[in-house]
């Protein structure tokens, strides 16, 4: 790789400057006057790509806003487009440029996890897909969709519902076994071979291979009838009929047996809505929506989306279908194939039914954009109410709330919750470890956190419109002091929120509830919003998010400490294995509950060490 830096005279308007850039594939980094990276991009021809930014790019305000801040560009030449894609991904993760695309997921999605290495595998509902050797199915668009799927699975293929360690503590099988929705392997009610057939059937069903799942049920029905277990055979017959009826109702999305993600885009007014349709086994099983600010050249948008989406652990199908597929998609296709471990095709179909699915994805993206637009108008109305109630000078489009959490006398943790346009943007949330304050001093801890946040905001030109602190006049005074020290009194507006409380009326005859009280700089008396007001609900939600985020992080730190304390004396369990165990099981309590089989199957510990961990926890409990 070759690295080169050129001065762009603020707006990349000089062809002489551009002529010095290489006409080769590679990566470019746009930087501001402090050498901070604003944007990272890749190109098949770096010189041609940078020329596209001349005169303010394509006229979009986001591009002009970027170019006004660019003072220099670094270029790194690569041998191939795939190498450029991988390097771009690495640099984006390292520098976190503010102008690069960052996906905003419209919902939280769940998947089903099944680990085939377990003796009696079972289905777990998870929110993160990990590279841990297990199989993942989904994602599902809602928790209710997962519950309905599990109900059908358990009626057709009665797998166990809980970890073996939990089931084995019972003196008899659970209620699910009594109603025929669990085969009770924990109490020896089914052989390993028969249970494995149930797993195969459930896997086939979840993979969209309905015919294979039906064949397995027919095989079981035949065995039951041959053994004269006619009631069992009748139940299996009804299950087969229900499964076949479901198959008839489902729409065939693409060729039978194919797995694909179908991507649809809708671009309007500098914003993008993206819909991803999930096709598994030829059947449409779900959808996922994203929205983002369109801050990059259009030709880079699709590749950047695919790279970021699949790099977060999303399951990679055999095919990705798009409305258009240019030369840049060849590098994406090669990258996806390497990531999956076998060939992945990125295609722009020209014939039905695949073409119909792409058009359907684009209609879904347009509908998601429309819904988000309606929601945005409602949110802006609420933000207007907040502006008027607190007497702010402008609409608080970016609101931040800070909270300090002290648990059981331990070290303090600061948290920042961020709402943009009236919606939580969890990708912007931040934790702060208190560095300069000893003891439980909330005011000093809050001042430290605010100073660090606002200093960074000045450097990156990313200041909030409005800051809310959890507390009354004391916390607000700490915030005002930080603003004054940084000269930001006129640029960032602030308020404090104090929790509601019960007070005696002047006569002391009854208790009176005082609602949430808001404090503004220079205000003699606190402000109170009417109970049930949408503005109050949004401000309370912002405050509660900051508190939840702080407490959750503090508990996680304590969980890490507890794990280290519990395991550090066991031979063979070092810091790396302790961290791996926590990542795999999720909490100290889950590790403590894990069976010996679960510890061995994790692949983290040798057999002897797994047994030592298991016995240590059992002895201590």
MIKEMI-610486 format. One line per 5 residues: their letters; for each residue z, y, x of C-alpha. Coordinates in nm, 4 decimals. Each point is the difference from the previous one (the first is absolute). Example, Ala and Ser with C-alpha at 12.3 -4.5 7.8 and 13.67 -1.06 7.14 Angstrom:
2
AS	0.7800 -0.4500 1.2300; -0.0660 0.3440 0.1370
This chain:
621
XXXXX	0.0000 0.0000 0.0000; -0.0787 0.3537 0.1172; 0.2069 0.3002 -0.1057; -0.1367 0.3517 -0.0304; 0.1427 0.3309 -0.1294
XXXXX	-0.2021 0.2981 -0.1190; 0.1001 0.3427 -0.1352; -0.1512 0.0513 -0.3450; 0.0558 0.3802 -0.0273; 0.2086 -0.0441 -0.3138
XXXXX	-0.2697 -0.1198 -0.2440; -0.2461 -0.2267 0.1844; -0.2845 0.2447 -0.0596; -0.1651 -0.0160 0.3439; -0.2746 -0.2551 0.0603
XXXXX	0.0473 0.0554 0.3718; 0.3541 -0.1288 -0.0333; -0.1122 -0.2971 -0.2065; -0.2730 -0.0945 0.2426; 0.2647 -0.0871 0.2551
XXXXX	0.1446 -0.2721 -0.2211; -0.1300 -0.3559 0.0536; -0.2610 -0.1431 -0.2358; 0.1831 -0.3332 -0.0042; 0.2421 -0.1921 -0.2169
XXXXX	0.3656 0.0847 0.0314; 0.3001 0.1870 -0.1348; 0.0691 0.3738 -0.0199; 0.3379 0.1738 -0.0259; 0.0141 0.3537 -0.1412
XXXXX	0.2983 0.1971 0.1358; 0.1680 0.3328 -0.0681; 0.1209 0.2597 0.2488; 0.3169 -0.1983 0.0777; -0.2046 -0.3124 0.0821
XXXXX	0.1246 -0.1716 -0.3180; -0.2545 -0.2411 -0.1497; -0.1232 0.1221 -0.3396; -0.2673 -0.2595 -0.0723; -0.1319 -0.3230 0.1519
XXXXX	-0.3466 -0.1275 -0.0863; -0.2546 -0.2498 0.1263; -0.3767 0.0210 0.0168; -0.3038 -0.1993 0.1004; -0.1302 0.3211 0.1600
XXXXX	0.2783 0.2423 0.0948; -0.2296 0.2982 0.0549; -0.1699 -0.0423 -0.3372; 0.3293 -0.0410 -0.1790; 0.1503 0.3145 0.1531
XXXXX	-0.3160 0.1932 -0.0846; 0.0655 -0.0810 -0.3683; 0.3081 0.2252 0.0197; -0.2034 0.3092 0.0889; 0.0318 0.2954 -0.2330
XXXXX	0.3107 -0.1345 -0.1682; -0.1217 -0.3539 -0.0548; -0.1276 -0.0780 -0.3482; 0.1667 0.3012 -0.1642; 0.3116 -0.1739 -0.1261
XXXXX	0.3122 0.2161 0.0469; 0.1875 -0.2872 0.1667; -0.2563 -0.0155 0.2816; 0.0044 0.3779 0.0472; 0.3807 -0.0087 0.0052
XXXXX	-0.0147 -0.2631 0.2758; -0.2608 0.1808 0.2096; 0.1941 0.3275 -0.0076; 0.2759 -0.1775 0.1936; -0.2093 -0.1996 0.2474
XXXXX	0.0042 0.1306 0.3567; -0.1263 -0.3014 0.1934; -0.1446 -0.3461 -0.0457; 0.0549 -0.3072 0.2148; -0.2591 -0.2761 -0.0077
XXXXX	0.0396 -0.3594 0.1126; -0.3227 -0.1966 0.0416; 0.0066 -0.3698 -0.0912; -0.2416 -0.2830 0.0646; -0.0301 -0.1070 -0.3658
XXXXX	0.0655 0.1363 -0.3493; 0.2603 -0.2697 -0.0546; 0.1863 0.1161 0.3097; -0.0124 0.3558 -0.1368; 0.1432 -0.1176 -0.3317
XXXXX	0.2891 -0.1796 0.1694; 0.0718 0.2978 0.2250; -0.0086 0.2399 -0.2952; 0.2533 -0.2166 -0.1815; 0.2308 -0.0025 0.3030
XXXXX	-0.0212 0.3773 0.0497; 0.0670 0.0760 -0.3669; 0.3143 -0.2137 0.0109; 0.1128 0.1673 0.3221; -0.0653 0.3639 -0.0930
XXXXX	0.0270 -0.0067 -0.3847; -0.2502 0.2901 -0.0346; 0.0633 0.2144 -0.3070; -0.3704 0.0240 -0.0930; -0.0729 -0.3724 0.0082
XXXXX	-0.0116 -0.1868 -0.3263; 0.3296 -0.1328 -0.1294; -0.0149 -0.2227 -0.3026; 0.2138 0.0772 -0.3007; 0.0458 -0.3102 -0.2092
XXXXX	0.0317 0.0704 -0.3720; 0.2443 -0.2864 -0.0513; 0.2146 -0.2556 0.1755; -0.1587 -0.3455 0.0031; 0.1442 -0.3445 0.0369
XXXXX	-0.1298 -0.3330 0.1273; 0.1088 -0.3617 -0.0167; 0.0961 -0.1753 0.3226; -0.0055 -0.3761 0.0597; 0.0876 -0.1569 0.3357
XXXXX	-0.1765 -0.3395 0.0262; 0.2125 -0.0937 0.3034; 0.3095 -0.0446 -0.2160; 0.0867 -0.3496 -0.1212; -0.0030 0.1187 -0.3623
XXXXX	-0.1860 0.3343 -0.0074; 0.0693 0.2531 -0.2748; -0.1433 0.3329 -0.1142; 0.1708 0.3241 0.0996; -0.0765 0.3470 -0.1350
XXXXX	-0.0468 0.2374 0.2957; -0.1147 0.3580 0.0489; -0.1232 -0.0371 0.3572; -0.2580 -0.2394 0.1381; 0.0954 -0.1207 0.3471
XXXXX	-0.1744 -0.2072 0.2647; 0.2577 -0.2787 -0.0116; -0.2122 -0.3080 -0.0652; 0.0666 0.0014 -0.3746; -0.2632 0.0301 -0.2724
XXXXX	-0.0097 0.3138 -0.2141; -0.1554 0.0369 -0.3442; -0.0813 0.3274 -0.1696; 0.0656 0.2848 0.0123; 0.1044 0.0374 -0.3631
XXXXX	-0.0126 0.3409 -0.1644; 0.3491 -0.0221 -0.1531; 0.3207 -0.2019 0.0021; -0.0660 -0.1064 -0.3586; -0.3359 -0.1474 0.1051
XXXXX	0.1785 -0.2047 0.2674; 0.2599 -0.1225 -0.2496; -0.2690 -0.1109 -0.2444; -0.1847 -0.1816 0.2787; 0.3188 -0.1770 0.1112
XXXXX	0.0770 -0.1078 -0.3570; -0.3399 -0.1658 -0.0234; 0.0359 -0.1565 0.3448; 0.3395 -0.1518 -0.0813; -0.1264 -0.1430 -0.3304
XXXXX	-0.3007 -0.1564 0.1720; 0.1451 -0.0820 0.3420; 0.3839 -0.0026 -0.0103; 0.0849 0.1146 0.3524; 0.3563 0.0861 0.0960
XXXXX	0.1073 0.3572 -0.0780; 0.2633 0.0680 0.2663; 0.0746 -0.0715 0.3693; 0.1197 -0.3551 0.0606; 0.3310 0.1258 0.1410
XXXXX	0.0802 0.1656 -0.3320; -0.1102 -0.2923 -0.2149; 0.1810 -0.2606 0.2110; 0.3362 0.1618 -0.0751; -0.0344 -0.0906 -0.3682
XXXXX	0.1488 -0.3246 -0.1260; -0.3013 -0.0631 -0.2235; -0.3544 0.1334 -0.0465; -0.0421 0.3475 -0.1484; -0.1085 0.0948 -0.3512
XXXXX	-0.3632 0.0330 0.1091; -0.0052 -0.3740 0.0708; 0.1361 -0.0733 -0.3456; -0.2822 0.1955 -0.1672; -0.2663 -0.1587 0.2213
XXXXX	-0.0763 0.3004 0.2226; 0.1551 -0.1312 0.3233; -0.0378 -0.3448 0.1554; 0.3474 0.0258 0.1667; -0.0835 -0.1157 0.3551
XXXXX	0.3462 0.1288 0.0982; 0.1533 -0.2955 -0.1888; -0.2591 -0.2624 0.0926; -0.1777 -0.0005 -0.3368; -0.3472 -0.0052 0.1584
XXXXX	-0.1494 -0.1542 0.3133; -0.1521 0.2059 0.2799; -0.3462 -0.1369 -0.0788; 0.0153 0.0880 -0.3691; 0.1434 0.3431 0.0764
XXXXX	-0.2795 0.0649 0.2480; -0.2508 -0.0683 -0.2786; 0.1733 0.2657 -0.2102; -0.0310 0.2424 0.2913; -0.3706 -0.0815 0.0343
XXXXX	-0.0519 0.0647 -0.3710; 0.1857 0.3311 0.0057; -0.1916 0.1086 0.3107; -0.3324 -0.0882 -0.1624; 0.0973 0.1889 -0.3159
XXXXX	0.1054 0.3133 0.1893; -0.3166 -0.0146 0.2122; -0.2185 0.0001 -0.3105; -0.1063 -0.3634 0.0431; 0.0761 -0.0828 -0.3622
XXXXX	-0.2197 -0.3093 -0.0012; 0.1944 -0.1501 0.2894; 0.3321 0.0800 -0.1696; -0.1228 -0.1615 -0.3213; -0.1097 -0.3120 0.1885
XXXXX	0.3485 -0.0380 0.1495; 0.1557 0.0238 -0.3464; -0.2457 -0.2599 -0.1340; 0.0990 -0.2316 0.2840; 0.3679 0.0379 -0.0928
XXXXX	-0.0802 -0.0565 -0.3678; -0.1842 -0.3211 0.0813; 0.2937 -0.1311 0.2041; 0.2465 0.0864 -0.2762; -0.2118 -0.1754 -0.2630
XXXXX	-0.0446 -0.3079 0.2202; 0.3787 -0.0180 0.0411; 0.0348 0.0333 -0.3809; 0.1776 0.3376 0.0308; -0.1935 0.1295 -0.2982
XXXXX	0.2138 0.3069 -0.0721; -0.0489 0.1208 0.3572; -0.3735 -0.0696 -0.0261; -0.0190 0.2006 -0.3235; 0.1687 0.2990 0.1656
XXXXX	-0.2476 -0.0179 0.2884; -0.2887 -0.0209 -0.2471; 0.1175 0.3208 -0.1707; 0.0303 0.1713 0.3376; -0.3549 -0.1011 0.0927
XXXXX	-0.1335 0.1366 -0.3289; 0.1835 0.3300 0.0494; -0.1350 0.0294 0.3535; -0.3562 -0.0706 -0.1115; 0.0282 0.2548 -0.2812
XXXXX	0.1145 0.2620 0.2492; -0.2966 -0.0752 0.2234; -0.2411 0.0494 -0.2899; 0.1478 0.3446 -0.0781; -0.0223 0.1253 0.3583
XXXXX	-0.3024 0.1988 0.1044; -0.1890 -0.1330 0.2999; -0.0038 0.2904 0.2444; -0.2188 -0.1370 0.2799; -0.1300 -0.3363 0.1094
XXXXX	0.2338 -0.2881 -0.0801; 0.2686 -0.0620 0.2589; -0.0529 0.3269 0.1895; 0.2847 0.2240 0.1189; -0.0851 0.3684 0.0327
XXXXX	0.1443 0.3497 -0.0087; -0.2267 0.2444 -0.1826; 0.0354 0.3651 0.1034; -0.0852 0.2900 -0.2304; 0.0168 0.3712 0.0929
XXXXX	0.0068 0.3191 -0.2027; -0.0224 0.3302 0.1913; 0.0567 0.3346 -0.1685; 0.1312 0.3379 0.1077; 0.1208 -0.1054 0.3430
XXXXX	0.1949 -0.2975 -0.1350; -0.0780 -0.3699 -0.0033; 0.1046 -0.2788 -0.2335; -0.0566 -0.3563 0.1193; 0.0251 -0.3149 -0.2101
XXXXX	0.0199 -0.3464 0.1555; -0.0790 -0.2898 -0.2349; 0.1342 -0.3392 0.1062; -0.2285 -0.2966 -0.0661; 0.1447 -0.3409 0.0804
XXXXX	-0.1841 -0.3233 -0.0628; -0.2737 0.1990 -0.1728; 0.2456 0.1476 -0.2539; 0.1180 0.3596 -0.0261; 0.3795 -0.0178 0.0327
XXXXX	0.1175 0.3575 0.0605; -0.0533 0.3520 0.1256; 0.1590 0.2513 0.2357; -0.0524 0.3772 -0.0010; 0.0285 0.2530 0.2815
XXXXX	-0.0379 0.3753 0.0216; -0.0357 0.2281 0.3010; -0.1093 0.3425 0.1093; -0.3598 -0.0099 0.1256; 0.0515 0.1563 0.3422
XXXXX	-0.2588 -0.1851 0.2036; -0.3787 -0.0304 0.0061; -0.1294 -0.2117 -0.2848; -0.1693 -0.2505 0.2289; 0.3372 -0.0779 0.1580
XXXXX	0.1899 -0.0383 -0.3259; -0.0800 -0.3588 -0.0929; 0.0526 -0.1426 0.3473; 0.3270 0.1887 0.0415; 0.1248 -0.1277 -0.3354
XXXXX	-0.0830 -0.3642 0.0753; 0.1553 0.0225 0.3439; 0.3248 0.1524 -0.1251; 0.0258 -0.2170 -0.3117; -0.0477 -0.3360 0.1714
XXXXX	0.2091 0.1010 0.3006; 0.3079 0.0282 -0.2256; 0.0064 -0.3754 -0.0643; -0.2176 -0.0198 -0.3110; -0.1566 -0.3469 -0.0398
XXXXX	-0.3530 -0.0045 0.1413; -0.2518 -0.1779 -0.2277; -0.3238 -0.1689 0.0999; -0.2062 0.2963 -0.1193; 0.0445 0.3731 -0.0512
XXXXX	-0.2471 0.1529 -0.2457; -0.0926 0.3706 0.0134; -0.2508 0.2353 -0.1574; -0.1580 0.0687 0.3404; 0.0223 -0.1609 0.3409
XXXXX	-0.1172 0.1929 0.3056; -0.0073 -0.0781 0.3691; 0.3681 0.0897 0.0321; 0.0899 -0.2951 -0.2229; -0.1228 -0.2436 0.2662
XXXXX	0.2957 0.0912 0.2214; 0.2370 -0.0219 -0.2982; -0.1412 -0.3419 -0.0881; 0.0522 -0.1261 0.3550; 0.3549 0.1412 0.0064
XXXXX	0.0883 -0.1650 -0.3328; -0.1431 -0.3320 0.1189; 0.2138 0.0084 0.3138; 0.3057 0.0925 -0.2051; -0.0540 -0.2802 -0.2537
XXXXX	-0.1020 -0.2591 0.2566; -0.3300 -0.0833 -0.1683; -0.3157 0.1741 -0.1213; 0.0464 0.2853 -0.2479; -0.3033 0.1679 -0.1584
XXXXX	-0.0105 0.3699 -0.0959; -0.2876 0.0327 -0.2461; -0.1677 0.2439 -0.2379; -0.1321 -0.2342 -0.2749; -0.3336 0.0732 -0.1655
XXXXX	0.0119 -0.2595 -0.2789; 0.2374 -0.1046 -0.2764; 0.2654 -0.1211 -0.0511; 0.1306 0.1441 0.3294; -0.1759 0.3336 -0.0601
XXXXX	0.1618 0.0200 -0.3433; 0.3405 -0.0431 0.1637; -0.0649 0.2907 0.2398; -0.0980 0.2208 -0.2937; 0.3134 -0.1122 -0.1840
XXXXX	0.2105 0.0929 0.3036; -0.1577 0.3464 0.0065; 0.0744 0.0475 -0.3715; 0.3601 -0.1008 0.0657; 0.0195 0.2514 0.2855
XXXXX	-0.1327 0.2756 -0.2273; 0.2538 -0.0936 -0.2678; 0.2816 0.0023 0.2569; -0.1124 0.3478 0.1084; 0.0010 0.1196 -0.3624
XXXXX	0.3480 -0.1413 -0.0620; 0.1300 0.1580 0.3160; -0.1538 0.3334 -0.0989; 0.1764 -0.0053 -0.3376; 0.3238 -0.0952 0.1699
XXXXX	-0.0477 0.2766 0.2575; -0.0336 0.2635 -0.2734; 0.3246 -0.1166 -0.1599; 0.1749 0.0027 0.3385; -0.1222 0.3514 0.0754
XXXXX	0.1441 0.1174 -0.3310; 0.3410 -0.1395 0.0998; -0.0295 0.1605 0.3444; -0.0687 0.3297 -0.1767; 0.3227 -0.0451 -0.1955
XXXXX	0.1899 -0.0559 0.3270; -0.1573 0.3129 0.1502; 0.0983 0.2120 -0.2992; 0.3507 -0.1467 -0.0307; 0.0892 0.0518 0.3674
XXXXX	-0.1953 0.3242 0.0379; -0.2286 -0.1324 0.2735; -0.2934 0.2073 0.1222; -0.2518 -0.2828 -0.0176; -0.0506 -0.3485 -0.1405
XXXXX	0.2108 -0.2549 0.1969; -0.2846 -0.2409 0.0710; 0.1797 -0.1597 0.2956; 0.3699 -0.0460 -0.0703; 0.2431 -0.1594 0.2439
XXXXX	0.3595 -0.1040 -0.0559; 0.2533 -0.0800 0.2721; 0.3134 -0.2090 -0.0230; 0.2681 -0.1091 0.2476; 0.1605 -0.3403 -0.0500
XXXXX	0.3323 -0.1113 0.1541; 0.0942 -0.3561 -0.0885; 0.3465 -0.1390 0.0649; 0.0679 0.2483 0.2767; -0.3064 -0.1071 0.1996
XXXXX	-0.2574 0.2224 0.1635; -0.1907 0.2447 -0.2155; -0.3621 -0.0512 -0.1021; -0.2279 0.2736 -0.1301; -0.2869 -0.0584 -0.2374
XXXXX	-0.2961 0.1992 -0.1249; -0.1784 -0.0788 -0.3270; -0.3343 0.1695 -0.0657; -0.1721 0.0727 -0.3303; -0.3569 0.1300 0.0126
XXXXX	-0.1483 0.1316 -0.3208; 0.3046 -0.1243 -0.1896; -0.0309 -0.3597 0.1220; 0.1940 -0.1901 0.2641; -0.1995 -0.0438 0.3212
XXXXX	0.1969 -0.2759 0.1706; -0.2254 0.0004 0.3025; 0.1472 0.3428 0.0829; 0.3647 -0.1075 -0.0317; 0.1987 0.0177 0.3236
XXXXX	0.3343 -0.1190 0.1383; 0.1985 0.2001 0.2535; 0.2665 -0.1366 0.2288; 0.2550 0.2714 0.0667; -0.0033 0.0766 0.3735
XXXXX	0.2246 0.3013 0.0613; 0.2833 -0.0353 -0.2527; 0.3044 -0.2224 0.0386; 0.2138 -0.0938 -0.2961; -0.0686 0.0578 -0.3684
XXXXX	-0.1229 0.3608 -0.0033; -0.2590 0.0182 -0.2772; -0.0806 0.3690 0.0511; -0.0683 -0.0339 0.3732; -0.1940 -0.3247 -0.0527
XXXXX	-0.2122 0.1627 -0.2697; -0.0698 0.3001 0.2231; -0.1159 -0.2298 0.2815; -0.2349 -0.1949 -0.2268; -0.1466 0.3151 -0.1557
XXXXX	-0.0519 0.1628 0.3395; -0.1884 -0.3037 0.1317; -0.2154 -0.0238 -0.3115; -0.0922 0.3690 -0.0132; -0.0676 0.0253 0.3731
XXXXX	-0.2484 -0.2834 -0.0327; -0.1481 0.1661 -0.3077; -0.0619 0.3151 0.2014; -0.1714 -0.1959 0.2772; -0.2186 -0.1980 -0.2406
XXXXX	-0.0508 0.2786 -0.2577; 0.1466 -0.2271 -0.2640; 0.2857 0.1938 -0.1587; 0.1231 -0.0808 -0.3514; -0.0300 0.2439 -0.2883
XXXXX	0.3520 -0.0746 -0.1186; 0.3109 -0.1732 0.1387; 0.2766 -0.1405 -0.2191; 0.3300 -0.1007 0.1607; 0.2469 -0.2358 -0.1622
XXXXX	0.3118 0.2153 -0.0320; 0.1329 0.3399 -0.0970; 0.0445 0.3300 0.1792; 0.1165 -0.1555 0.3276; -0.3117 -0.2135 0.0453
XXXXX	-0.2209 0.2887 -0.1128; 0.1627 0.2299 0.2576; -0.0753 -0.2536 0.2744; -0.3645 -0.0054 -0.1101; -0.0247 0.3805 -0.0134
XXXXX	0.1437 0.0212 0.3516; -0.2697 -0.2323 0.1365; -0.2762 0.1975 -0.1749; 0.1342 0.3246 0.1464; 0.0175 -0.1468 0.3507
XXXXX	-0.3653 -0.1059 -0.0227; -0.1220 0.3138 -0.1790; -0.1087 -0.1917 -0.3088; 0.1952 0.1792 -0.2743; -0.3194 0.1341 -0.1590
XXXXX	-0.2108 -0.3137 0.0472; 0.2169 -0.2791 -0.1434; 0.1917 0.0327 -0.3267; 0.3251 -0.1881 -0.0508; 0.2668 -0.1068 -0.2475
XXXXX	0.3061 -0.2245 -0.0167; 0.0774 -0.2516 -0.2740; 0.3585 -0.0967 -0.0852; 0.0762 -0.3008 -0.2182; 0.1224 0.0461 -0.3553
XXXXX	0.3736 -0.0301 -0.0598; 0.2667 -0.0123 -0.2731; 0.2269 0.3048 -0.0353; 0.2799 0.1013 -0.2370; -0.0888 0.2778 -0.2375
XXXXX	0.2012 0.3255 0.0384; 0.2641 -0.1277 -0.2430; 0.0215 -0.3372 0.1700; -0.0526 -0.1781 -0.3306; -0.3120 -0.1972 0.0818
XXXXX	-0.2365 -0.0930 0.2785; -0.3271 0.1871 0.0308; -0.2948 -0.1398 0.1968; -0.1644 0.2485 0.2316; -0.3592 -0.0947 0.0709
XXXXX	-0.1787 -0.0026 0.3337; 0.0548 0.3388 0.1650; -0.2601 0.1658 0.2190; 0.0803 0.2592 0.2652; -0.2457 0.2561 0.1346
XXXXX	0.0422 0.2381 0.2947; 0.1777 0.3140 -0.1153; 0.0736 -0.1409 -0.3438; 0.3437 0.0876 -0.1336; 0.0184 -0.2833 -0.2519
XXXXX	-0.1570 -0.3462 -0.0034; -0.3030 -0.0643 -0.2200; 0.0019 -0.2766 -0.2615; -0.3047 -0.1590 -0.1621; 0.0083 -0.1314 -0.3547
XXXXX	0.0780 -0.3706 -0.0136; -0.3178 -0.2037 -0.0405; -0.2292 0.2686 0.1446; -0.2945 -0.1511 0.1958; 0.0713 0.2377 0.2894
XXXXX	0.3592 -0.1265 0.0195; -0.1179 -0.3604 -0.0039; -0.2405 0.0613 0.2907; 0.2572 0.1835 0.2129; 0.2607 -0.2702 -0.0656
XXXXX	-0.2536 -0.2653 0.0920; -0.0731 0.1770 0.3292; 0.3727 0.0227 0.0805; 0.0628 -0.3642 -0.0957; -0.2897 -0.1182 0.2158
XXXXX	0.1429 0.1746 0.3059; 0.3414 -0.1560 -0.0613; -0.1436 -0.3473 -0.0638; -0.2100 0.0181 0.3138; 0.2997 0.0990 0.2143
XXXXX	0.2308 -0.2678 -0.1405; -0.2645 -0.2733 0.0290; -0.0636 0.0840 0.3641; 0.3709 0.0149 0.0798; 0.0534 -0.3440 -0.1516
XXXXX	-0.2913 -0.1341 0.1996; 0.1554 0.1283 0.3226; 0.3302 -0.1617 -0.0919; -0.1814 -0.3229 -0.0851; -0.1572 -0.0036 0.3465
XXXXX	0.3410 0.0557 0.1576; 0.1583 -0.2736 -0.2105; -0.2758 -0.2429 0.0949; 0.0443 0.0720 0.3694; 0.3755 -0.0511 -0.0331
XXXXX	-0.0427 -0.3275 -0.1911; -0.2572 -0.1533 0.2320; 0.0578 0.1463 0.3445; 0.2444 -0.2736 0.1020; -0.2319 -0.2868 -0.0971
XXXXX	-0.1817 -0.1333 0.3087; -0.3772 0.0363 -0.0224; -0.0020 0.2926 -0.2459; -0.0932 0.3178 0.1826; -0.0925 0.3451 -0.1267
XXXXX	-0.3636 -0.0930 -0.0618; 0.0860 -0.3056 -0.2070; 0.2637 0.1945 -0.1948; -0.2597 0.2618 -0.0919; -0.2555 -0.2677 -0.0915
XXXXX	0.2526 -0.1718 -0.2277; 0.0757 0.3245 -0.1793; -0.3709 0.0745 -0.0469; -0.0623 -0.3508 -0.1332; 0.2953 -0.0315 -0.2399
XXXXX	0.0510 0.3660 -0.0887; 0.3786 0.0285 0.0340; 0.3065 -0.1488 0.1653; 0.1085 -0.1455 -0.3337; -0.3332 -0.1808 -0.0351
XXXXX	0.0321 -0.1485 0.3497; 0.3531 -0.1120 -0.0834; -0.1246 -0.1683 -0.3206; -0.2979 -0.1663 0.1688; -0.0044 -0.3764 0.0200
XXXXX	-0.0485 -0.1836 0.3266; -0.3483 -0.0890 -0.1238; -0.0805 0.3694 -0.0601; 0.1219 0.0998 0.3477; -0.2098 -0.2699 0.1657
XXXXX	-0.3065 0.0817 -0.2100; 0.0179 0.3671 0.0981; -0.1551 -0.0870 0.3370; 0.2378 0.2419 0.1732; 0.2671 -0.2381 0.1301
XXXXX	-0.0178 -0.3339 0.1825; 0.1493 -0.2853 -0.2013; 0.3265 -0.0085 0.1968; 0.0507 0.3772 -0.0250; -0.0804 -0.0021 -0.3730
XXXXX	0.2690 -0.2638 -0.0502; 0.2489 0.2071 0.2038; -0.0687 0.3074 -0.2159; 0.0327 -0.2031 -0.3190; 0.3310 -0.1570 0.1047
XXXXX	0.1399 0.3326 0.1223; -0.0580 0.1698 -0.3326; 0.1371 -0.2966 -0.1954; 0.3145 -0.0070 0.2143; 0.0578 0.3748 -0.0391
X	-0.0496 -0.0136 -0.3767
